[in-house]
């Protein structure tokens, strides 16, 4: 069973999402929280697999709560939950920073119910949730903002030319199937390349790979 905690300052959102997820055979809602501080406290107490984290909450916003839970490091590998950011706006200022803080992806609150259920399953399984059309715009927008701690392009030197090609296509929102077709290789080969990319660059998933690709300039803003 996938244990989920819902953090949102709107009671109707918590109840609605809770009822939807509780109706699934493989998901159990272990708790909820109405603000960021409660989200951190309840997550540590209840040990969920996935936290649905609203961006804008009182006392502590979703970004700060995510940082407190994950410390900016990969989640899911050492007992920490995977955080799925919930947002009303597809270009919310906090979402890009949340990905940098270690969140596994984001979901718009007005997404279809089936998308929410699938999102929980995807991040619980260790994958990143990247809605290509929205994520490309979001990452490009916020990658364009100056960061004093941007990684240097030299970190990509560890990759082979083919791995670099794969990373570039990931950052452009391509699926594994699309990458395989473009590079004329088997889909399993693409998965192998991605695994090596994540290992070499010490990244958790595709979300962090996309962030790194933009931050190092491998993919230019607007491509």
Secondary structure, DSSP 8 states (H G I E B T S, - for coil): -EEEEEE-S-HHHHHHHHHHHHTSTTEEEEEEESSHHHHHHHHHHH--SEEEEESS-SSS-HHHHHHHHHTTS--SSSS--EEEEEESSTT-HHHHHHHHHT--EEEETTS-HHHHHHHHHHHHTT--B--HHHHHHHHHHHHTS--TT---GGGGGGS-HHHHHHHHHHHTT--HHHHHHHHTS-HHHHHHHHHHHHHHHT--SHHHHHHHHHHTTSS-TT-
